């Protein structure tokens, strides 16, 4: 069953936007009385039945609610430099949402080739990925900030920075502690500058390796995201 997303609720009813309403009625050819699953992106998973089969404004009568659906006992914040080819960064957004991420911040670094990103478009990608992967929590997407400003915006104890250097030997999986909130910094195509790397360490970020292969920005970010989730899924 497909999952729909809405933030519009009226009592024990939910209202779908024109896009989802049209998809539900015109594409899936669902009718009044058919069962639907939807989420508000805040951890609530709803079941309901179509009450008004309007392709412009479909009304759903809610019949059941599960709170904190799929909630994890840790938070993952990925801070990633946007790629020059924005489609690659958007691919990361999609895959990270499918795997599991709570917050994403685009960070602008010294070697960044892209300094402007459209948060509105990124939000749409996150919503689509959340629905596709049947999740009830919509990751938070922040406005792009400079790396220096970002250093002072987060207080999570477990802070990591992925950096390509012979001196960085410890892998993320060796340093990350299960069920701990963490934030992971991934740099641009040209990596962080040496000065940025030293500033990160001064601000409590621990250098990590993501393996022997030289990874693209978006691949490194997905690998980091998957590693944290995999560790937390282990018994």
Backbone as a ProteinNet text record, in pm:
[ID]
protein_1_A
[PRIMARY]
XXXXXXXXXXXXXXXXXXXXXXXXXXXXXXXXXXXXXXXXXXXXXXXXXXXXXXXXXXXXXXXXXXXXXXXXXXXXXXXXXXXXXXXXXXXXXXXXXXXXXXXXXXXXXXXXXXXXXXXXXXXXXXXXXXXXXXXXXXXXXXXXXXXXXXXXXXXXXXXXXXXXXXXXXXXXXXXXXXXXXXXXXXXXXXXXXXXXXXXXXXXXXXXXXXXXXXXXXXXXXXXXXXXXXXXXXXX
[TERTIARY]
83.3	0	86.8	48.8	124.8	99.6	198.1	187.1	173.1	83.2	62.4	102.2	128.5	176.9	86.7	52.8	-24.4	2.6	-14.7	-5	-138.2	-238.8	-369.7	-468.7	-509	-602.8	-719.9	-837.8	-958.6	-1033.7	-1015.7	-1076.2	-1020.3	-1107.2	-1061.5	-1055.4	-1029.5	-1014.5	-880.2	-829	-707.6	-740.8	-675.3	-698.3	-568.7	-575.8	-458.3	-446.9	-321.5	-302.5	-342.8	-353.3	-398.6	-315.3	-183.4	-96.7	-128.2	-133.2	-163.2	-308.5	-398.5	-539.8	-558.9	-496.5	-506.4	-446.2	-331.6	-265.4	-354.2	-414.4	-499.3	-622.1	-689.4	-815.8	-797.8	-712.6	-697.7	-601.8	-488.3	-386.9	-415.7	-434	-460.5	-606.6	-691.5	-834	-902.8	-869.9	-934.4	-1063.4	-1155.7	-1287.6	-1326.6	-1439.6	-1491.3	-1500	-1449.2	-1450.9	-1322.2	-1236.1	-1108.8	-1014.7	-930.4	-837.7	-712.1	-662.9	-544.6	-455	-323	-227.4	-160.3	-144.4	-77.9	-1.7	87.5	168.7	175.5	206.3	225.3	372.7	460.9	604.7	660.4	575.1	618.2	615.7	613.3	615.4	480.9	375.7	242	205.1	163.6	118.1	-31.8	-107.5	-253.3	-307.8	-419.4	-499.5	-632.2	-692.9	-820.6	-891.3	-1009.4	-1087.6	-1124.5	-1125	-1160.9	-1307.3	-1329.4	-1465.2	-1514.4	-1422.4	-1455.3	-1352.3	-1394.7	-1302.3	-1289	-1232.8	-1215.9	-1070.5	-1044.6	-906.4	-831.7	-903.2	-837.6	-818.5	-903.3	-896.3	-962.1	-884.3	-937.1	-944.5	-1060.2	-1080.8	-1075.2	-993.5	-975.8	-1029.8	-1118.9	-1169.1	-1072.3	-1008.4	-906.4	-969.4	-913.2	-966.1	-865.8	-737.6	-635.3	-511.8	-435.4	-314	-208.7	-88.4	26.8	126.4	157.2	252.1	394.9	489.9	632.7	660.2	596.4	613.2	756.7	828	965.2	1066.4	1033.8	1125.5	1251.6	1365.3	1493.2	1535.5	1623	1667.4	1800.4	1822.8	1940	1904.3	1982.6	1961.4	2088.5	2068.4	2180.5	2163.8	2264.7	2266.7	2381.5	2349.6	2450.5	2471.8	2596.1	2633	2721.7	2668.5	2734.8	2746	2862	2882.3	2806.3	2724.2	2649.9	2745	2711.6	2796.2	2771.9	2872.6	2859.4	2741.1	2731.3	2616.2	2508.9	2409	2312.3	2234.6	2223.1	2149.3	2216.7	2347.6	2418.9	2387.7	2376.2	2339.8	2195.8	2108.8	1969.3	1957.7	2045.5	2050.2	2084.9	2180.4	2214.7	2094.3	2021.6	1904.8	1804.7	1781.5	1685.9	1731.3	1855.7	1905.8	1920.7	1963.7	1977.6	1841.6	1739	1604.2	1557.4	1583.8	1545.4	1617.4	1745.5	1825.3	1788.6	1778.8	1746.4	1836.7	1781	1854.3	1753.1	1797.2	1705.5	1718	1839.3	1862.5	1975.6	1961.2	2063.1	2091.3	2220.1	2260.4	2360.3	2329.2	2428.1	2531.3	2658.4	2763.2	2850.7	2880.2	2961.6	3105.4	3195.9	3336.1	3426.5	3552.5	3650.1	3656.7	3648.9	3660.1	3525	3418.4	3284.9	3269.3	3218	3191.5	3045.6	2964.3	2824.4	2798.3	2747.2	2723.9	2577	2493.3	2350.8	2271.4	2179.4	2090.3	1946.6	1852.4	1711.7	1645.9	1626.1	1571.6	1432.9	1354.2	1217.8	1218.9	1307.8	1318.4	1368	1465.1	1517.8	1409.6	1322.1	1212	1120.3	1093.8	1006.4	1070.4	1201.1	1271.8	1265.4	1281.8	1275.4	1135.8	1032.7	895.1	870.3	912.8	893.1	965.8	1088.1	1165.7	1104.8	1052	986	865.3	784.5	665.6	704.4	805.2	845.7	897.2	969.5	1029.1	938.6	815.3	714.7	761.9	819.7	863.9	766.1	765.6	672	741.5	874.4	949.4	1014.6	983.6	1042.4	1170.7	1284	1409.5	1400.5	1468.4	1472.2	1583.3	1552.2	1653.4	1677.3	1800.7	1835.9	1883.2	1879.9	1937.4	2089.2	2149.4	2294.7	2364.6	2472.8	2551.1	2699.1	2778.2	2923.3	2971.1	3080.6	3134.6	3168.4	3226	3263.8	3141.4	3031.8	2909.5	2851.6	2861.5	2804.8	2874.7	3004	3079.6	3014.8	2946.6	2892	2741.7	2685.5	2540.1	2493.4	2583.1	2542	2619.1	2549.7	2612.1	2618.6	2599.3	2606.4	2747.8	2757.9	2889	2969.4	2903.2	2975.2	2977.9	3093.3	3110.6	3223.8	3195.6	3296.2	3313.8	3435.2	3463.2	3535.6	3477.6	3540.7	3647.5	3770.5	3880.4	3979.7	4020.7	4114.9	4257.6	4323.4	4460.1	4523.9	4652.4	4722.3	4722.2	4707.7	4709.8	4577.8	4472.3	4340.6	4327.6	4336.7	4336.9	4206.5	4140.4	4023.5	3899.5	3832	3708.8	3591.6	3490	3370.7	3312.5	3311	3251.1	3329.7	3453.9	3535.2	3511.9	3468	3456.7	3313.4	3218.6	3080.3	3025.6	2955.9	2896.8	2747.8	2703.5	2563.6	2467.7	2357.4	2249.3	2288.6	2398.1	2440.7	2403.3	2357.3	2334.2	2468.3	2469.5	2596.9	2575.1	2681.1	2681.6	2806.3	2789.3	2900.9	2917.6	3036.3	3071.5	3134.3	3083.4	3141.4	3166.7	3288.9	3330.2	3298.1	3337.9	3311.2	3404.6	3392.5	3474.1	3624.2	3666.1	3807	3843.4	3751.7	3768.2	3780.5	3788.7	3809.3	3952.4	3973	4109.4	4175	4306.7	4379	4337.7	4316.2	4274.5	4136.7	4044.9	3910.8	3918.3	4003.4	4021.1	4070.2	4167	4221	4115.9	4036.4	3929.3	3824.1	3794.7	3696.3	3744	3869.9	3924.4	3919.6	3947.6	3941.5	3799.7	3701	3560.6	3502	3589.8	3545.4	3511.3	3541.7	3513.6	3630.5	3598.7	3700.3	3717.7	3840.3	3864.9	3831.9	3766.3	3733.3	3763.3	3785.2	3797.5	3667.1	3633	3515	3556.3	3682	3730.9	3846.5	3899.4	4018.4	3987.7	3865.3	3830.2	3815.9	3848.6	3828.3	3685.5	3602.1	3459.5	3419.3	3318.5	3259.3	3187.7	3161.4	3095.5	2966.1	2878.3	2747.3	2758.3	2857.2	2877.3	2928.7	3024.2	3078.5	2968.6	2879.9	2772	2675.4	2645.4	2556.3	2623.5	2751	2825.4	2824.4	2848.6	2848.1	2711.3	2609.2	2471	2436.2	2472.4	2442.2	2519.2	2644.3	2726.1	2663.7	2618.8	2557	2428.1	2347.3	2222.4	2246.3	2344.5	2374	2421.7	2506.4	2554.7	2437.5	2343.6	2230.3	2127.6	2131.6	2039.4	2091.2	2219.5	2277.7	2227.5	2202.5	2154.4	2267
-120.2	0	125.3	224.2	348.2	434.8	518.3	609.8	752.3	828.2	968	1058.7	1184.7	1280.9	1403.7	1447.2	1570.5	1635.2	1765.6	1838.7	1906.2	1878.6	1942.2	1843.6	1872.8	1787.3	1871.9	1812.9	1877.4	1777.3	1787.8	1691.1	1552.8	1456.3	1320	1294.7	1401.7	1391.7	1451	1399.3	1453.1	1493.9	1598.7	1648.3	1636.9	1572.5	1558.6	1677.9	1714.1	1826.1	1783.2	1879.2	1847.3	1739.8	1740.9	1642.1	1500.7	1479	1345.4	1307.1	1405.3	1376.6	1325.2	1392	1351.6	1212.9	1188.9	1058.2	947.9	974.8	876.4	841.3	942.6	921	889.8	967.5	951.1	837.7	828.2	728.7	593.1	592.4	466.2	423.6	515.1	489	437.6	500.8	464.2	544.2	487.4	547.5	562.4	622.8	641.9	507.3	504	382.2	302.4	330.1	257.7	299.8	206.4	231.4	303	394.7	474.8	482.5	486.8	511.4	645.8	722.7	852.1	889	985.3	1032.1	1183.7	1239.9	1384.4	1421.7	1321	1346.6	1372	1362	1385.8	1257.7	1145	1016.9	949.2	1014.9	956.9	887.3	761.6	684.7	662.3	706.5	699.1	599.7	539	461.1	533.5	523.7	590.7	540.8	594.2	559.6	687.3	677.3	793.5	829.3	953.1	1000.6	1088.3	1171.5	1255.9	1229.7	1162.1	1124	1237.7	1347.4	1465.9	1473.1	1468.1	1470.1	1600.3	1702.3	1828.2	1843.7	1775.3	1788.4	1666.4	1559.6	1433.6	1435.9	1397.8	1396.5	1252.1	1232.1	1099	1096.5	1002.5	983.9	890.5	939	861.9	754.8	633.8	522	468	498.5	445.3	534.5	534.5	615.2	542	535.6	479.5	592.6	624	731.5	677.6	765.1	729.5	605.1	596.1	480.6	476.4	368.3	352.3	443.2	498	589.6	517.5	581	524.9	587.6	518.7	570.5	646.3	706.6	791	889.3	997	1095.3	1107.7	1116.9	1131.5	1260.8	1346.5	1474.2	1469.2	1476.8	1477	1619.2	1665.9	1798.6	1775	1805.6	1766.1	1884.8	1897.8	2004.9	1971.8	2062.9	2037.2	2014	1920.6	1888.4	1987.1	2000.9	2089.8	2046.4	1916.2	1859.4	1832.9	1918.9	1913.3	1782.4	1714.4	1587.5	1482.6	1491.9	1396.5	1422.2	1549.8	1582.7	1540.5	1558.1	1517.4	1366.2	1294.1	1147.7	1110.6	1181.1	1157	1180.7	1289.6	1320.4	1204.9	1154.8	1045.7	919.5	880.4	755.6	765.9	880.4	898.3	887.2	942.1	933.2	788.8	715.1	574.2	494	522.7	449.8	491.7	622.1	675.2	791	912.1	1031.9	1128.3	1209	1298.8	1444.1	1483.5	1623.9	1632.6	1725.5	1744.3	1893.4	1927	2066.1	2075.7	2149.6	2175	2274.5	2238.8	2327.2	2376.9	2506.1	2567.3	2578.1	2516.6	2508.4	2586	2591.7	2666.7	2614.1	2481.8	2421.1	2392.6	2442.3	2417.8	2481.4	2402.9	2455.6	2497.4	2460.7	2505.2	2570.3	2693.4	2768.2	2804.6	2771	2800.7	2673.3	2642.3	2527.7	2573.3	2507.2	2542	2449.3	2501.8	2421.2	2367.9	2446	2404.2	2276.8	2270.5	2151.1	2032.7	2056.4	1949.1	1892.4	1980.4	1936.6	1841.6	1871.5	1785	1647.7	1645.6	1518.8	1435	1499.5	1428.3	1370.4	1447.5	1400.2	1277.7	1284.7	1172.8	1047.8	1065.2	950.7	892.8	979.5	933.2	846.7	892.7	817.8	685.3	689.8	569.9	461.9	504.6	408.4	379	428.7	402.5	443.5	563.3	617	724	746.4	844.8	970.1	972.3	1090.2	1156	1282.3	1358.4	1424.9	1395.5	1459.3	1611.4	1679.1	1824.9	1869.2	1958.8	2013.4	2159	2193.2	2329.8	2411	2540.8	2628.6	2609.8	2630.7	2616.9	2721.5	2679	2769.5	2747.1	2846.6	2830.6	2730.3	2664.5	2565	2629.2	2749.8	2817.7	2845.9	2886.2	2912.3	2782.4	2677.8	2550	2495.4	2520.1	2469.7	2508.3	2621.2	2673.7	2648.5	2567.4	2549.2	2414	2328	2194.9	2154.4	2090.2	2054.8	1903.9	1825.2	1679.5	1638.4	1546.5	1503.3	1426.7	1335.7	1254.3	1328.3	1389.1	1467.6	1407.5	1384.3	1323.9	1405.2	1401.8	1465.5	1364.5	1336.5	1245.6	1324	1273.1	1347.9	1250.6	1279.2	1192.4	1235.8	1155.8	1188.9	1062.4	1044.4	924.5	915.6	1031.7	1031.9	984.7	979.9	938.2	787.5	713.8	567.6	505.2	567.8	506.4	516.8	404.9	401.2	444.8	502	545.8	434	312.6	200.3	163.5	207.9	180	283.8	402.1	512	544	519.2	551.2	453.2	505.6	423.2	407.2	283.6	249.9	329.5	374.6	447.2	588.3	639.4	775	870	989.9	1092.7	1131.9	1158.1	1199.3	1289.1	1357.8	1443.8	1410.6	1403.4	1366.1	1470.9	1520.9	1621.2	1552.4	1584.5	1533.3	1652.3	1662.9	1780.5	1775.2	1879.2	1890.4	1801.9	1810.1	1728	1744.6	1865.9	1890.1	1868.1	1810.2	1783.3	1914.1	1900	2016.2	2066.1	2195.9	2247	2204	2210.5	2172.8	2262.6	2391.1	2484.3	2446	2410.9	2370.3	2243.4	2152	2026.8	2054.3	2142.7	2176.1	2248.6	2336	2406.5	2308.1	2208.3	2107.4	2032.5	1995.8	1924.9	2012.5	2141	2234.3	2246.8	2220.2	2228.1	2091.9	1998.2	1869.2	1762.6	1786.2	1685.1	1587.1	1460.1	1354.2	1306.3	1303.5	1258.6	1110.1	1076	936.2	902.6	772.4	718.5	646	641.6	566.1	449.3	409.7	295.8	332.5	233.6	252.7	318.1	305.8	362.5	513.5	579.7	724.7	747.9	804	815.8	957.3	966.9	1095.8	1147	1276.5	1337.9	1266.1	1248.3	1188.8	1042.2	971.1	830.4	820	906.1	906.9	936	1029.3	1064.9	949	876.7	761.2	648.5	625.9	523	553.6	679.4	719.8	698.6	740.3	726.1	578.7	496	353	288	327.2	267.7	290.2	413.7	445.6	366.1	359.4	283.9	134.8	81.4	-61.1	-98	-14.7	-40.1	-42.4	47	55	-56.4	-121.3	-231.2	-364	-368.1	-492.4	-523.3	-650.9	-692.7	-692.5
0	0	0	-78.2	-85.2	37.5	67.4	180.7	128.2	191.6	153.4	269.5	237.2	336.3	337.8	458.9	472	607	610.5	737.7	769.3	684.8	703.4	765.5	888.3	960.4	1011.1	1003.8	1054.3	1139.6	1272.8	1363	1336.8	1308.4	1279.4	1128.5	1054.1	909.6	865.8	755.7	694.8	552.2	504.7	369.5	289.7	175.2	89	-5.1	-39.6	-131.7	-273.6	-365.9	-501.9	-571.3	-548.6	-613.7	-570.4	-439.1	-387.2	-413	-407.1	-432.9	-575.3	-670.9	-810.2	-831.4	-767.2	-781.1	-724.4	-610.9	-543.4	-627.6	-680.7	-750.6	-899.2	-967.3	-1111.9	-1151.3	-1079.9	-1116.3	-1051.9	-918.8	-849.1	-861.1	-907.7	-928.4	-801.4	-690.6	-564.7	-547.4	-471.4	-457.5	-310.9	-288.6	-153.5	-81.8	42.6	121.9	116.3	17.3	7.3	119.8	162.6	273.3	224.8	308.9	277.1	400.2	378.7	487.1	462.2	567.5	552.6	678.1	664	775.7	775.3	892.8	903.8	906.1	892.1	893.4	1031.6	1134	1271.8	1355	1286.6	1355.8	1367.6	1321.2	1329.3	1198.9	1211.6	1095.3	1110.5	1011.6	1017.7	916.5	954.2	859.8	845.8	729.9	710.2	586.3	563.9	445.9	370.3	239.9	158.9	185	223.8	248.4	134.1	82.8	-32.2	-141.1	-247.7	-354.8	-456	-410.5	-493.8	-540.9	-672.3	-722.4	-693.5	-645.7	-611.3	-460.1	-382	-237.1	-174	-163.5	-113.2	39.5	93.3	238.7	288.5	393.9	450.8	593.8	622	757.8	829.8	937.3	1007	1095.7	1090.1	1168.4	1269.4	1249.5	1340.4	1336.1	1445.9	1454.4	1535.2	1480.1	1551.3	1571.1	1696.8	1727.2	1727.6	1696.3	1695.8	1611.8	1497.7	1409.8	1355.5	1387	1338.8	1406.2	1522.9	1590	1635.9	1612.1	1654.7	1787.5	1859.5	1989.8	1978.2	1862.7	1840.6	1729.9	1720.4	1614	1530.7	1400.3	1307.8	1229.5	1238.2	1166.7	1066.6	937.9	833.8	784	791.1	740.1	618.2	500.3	375.6	280.2	219	121.2	-7	-58	-182.4	-298.8	-384.4	-499.2	-614.2	-700.3	-816	-901.7	-926.8	-996.3	-890.4	-881.8	-773	-769.6	-883.4	-886.4	-798	-782.7	-696.8	-550.5	-512.8	-374.2	-348.3	-447.4	-432.8	-420	-488.7	-474	-330.6	-271.5	-130.7	-40.2	-62.3	19.6	15.7	-103.1	-121	-48.5	-69.7	-11	140.8	190.5	335.1	403.8	339.5	395.3	398.5	292.2	288	396.7	417.3	516.3	658.1	680.5	812.5	851	852	892.9	953.8	1049.3	1119	1074.2	1039.6	1005.3	903.9	810.1	707.3	693.7	694	675.1	559.8	455.4	350.8	405.2	399.3	451.2	336.4	337.7	233.7	283	207.2	248.4	152.3	187.4	106.6	-36	-52.6	-185	-250.1	-193.2	-249	-386.6	-482	-615.8	-629.9	-534	-531.6	-396.9	-400.1	-277.3	-255.3	-352	-340.1	-363.9	-274	-291	-264.2	-327.7	-312.8	-210.7	-91.7	16.9	-16.1	-88.3	-123	-206.1	-303	-387.1	-304.3	-216.9	-134.1	-43.1	7.5	92.6	16.9	-108.7	-189.2	-209.9	-227.6	-246	-119.3	-4.8	123	146.6	113.1	131	42.7	-82.4	-175	-125.9	-75.8	-26.7	99.9	186.4	308.6	273.6	178.2	138.7	72.6	-14.2	-87.1	8	112.9	206.5	326.5	322.2	425.6	565.2	574.2	701.6	749.4	881	938	988.2	982.3	1025.4	904.2	883.9	773.7	822.7	759.9	802.5	792.2	883.5	880.4	786.3	695.2	605.6	642.7	670	709.8	590.2	605.8	504.4	502.2	387.1	375.6	462	528.6	613	587.2	623	611.1	714.2	684.6	777.2	911	909	1032.6	1119.3	1057.2	1132.7	1187.4	1109.3	1151.4	1275.6	1287.4	1402.4	1535	1538.1	1663.3	1677.8	1587.1	1587.6	1638.9	1678.4	1722.3	1846.5	1940.2	2068.8	2091.1	1987.4	2000.7	2040.4	2133.6	2182.9	2078.6	2007	1909	1775.6	1746.9	1624.4	1541.8	1414.5	1327.8	1200.1	1147.6	1019.2	931.5	815	719.9	643.3	647.6	586.3	524.8	400.8	330.5	363.7	446.8	488.4	545.4	519.5	569.1	721	786.3	933	994.2	912.1	962.7	943.3	1051.8	1045.3	1094.9	1191.5	1255.3	1168.4	1152.4	1074.1	1160.4	1097	1169.2	1254.8	1202	1274.2	1400.3	1409.8	1529.1	1638.4	1599.8	1696.5	1737.1	1648	1681.7	1784.6	1885	1990.6	1967	1970.4	1944.4	2032.5	1972.7	2039	2083.3	2028.5	2060.5	1946.6	1982.6	1881.7	1820.6	1690.7	1631.3	1511	1477	1359.4	1278.3	1146.8	1059.7	950.9	938.6	837.3	716.4	598.4	473.8	382.8	333.1	257	109.1	35.5	-108.7	-190	-322.9	-411.8	-384.8	-350.1	-321.8	-175.6	-99.5	43.4	122.7	252.2	338	320.1	339.2	338.4	468.6	473	594.8	710.6	682.6	787.2	842.4	752.3	795.9	880.6	839.1	912.9	1054.9	1067.5	1199.7	1284	1220.7	1292.5	1342.6	1260.2	1299.7	1423.4	1425.3	1541.7	1666.1	1647.5	1760.3	1815.5	1729.9	1770.3	1807.3	1834.7	1887.5	1785.7	1658.2	1556.3	1546.3	1553.8	1550.1	1406.1	1354.4	1217.3	1200.6	1090.6	1062.5	917.5	894.8	760.5	728.7	599.9	555.8	467.4	479.5	402.5	312.4	243	161	25.9	-20.9	-151.8	-144.6	-253.4	-262.1	-310.3	-224.9	-252.3	-293.1	-379.4	-409.4	-284.5	-281.1	-165.7	-129.6	-228.9	-200	-159.9	-215.9	-179.2	-36.3	-2.4	133.8	235.4	202.9	295.1	314.9	207.9	218.6	297.3	273.1	347.1	496.4	532	673.3	735.2	663.1	709.6	731.2	635.6	645	758.8	779.1	885.3	1022.6	1047.3	1176.7	1195.9	1091.9	1102.5	1119.8	1050.5	1060.1	1201.4	1258.6	1394.4	1493.2	1475.4	1566.4	1545.1	1429.4	1403.5	1454.6	1488.3	1538.8	1679.1	1705.8	1837.4	1939.1
[MASK]
+++++++++++++++++++++++++++++++++++++++++++++++++++++++++++++++++++++++++++++++++++++++++++++++++++++++++++++++++++++++++++++++++++++++++++++++++++++++++++++++++++++++++++++++++++++++++++++++++++++++++++++++++++++++++++++++++++++++++++

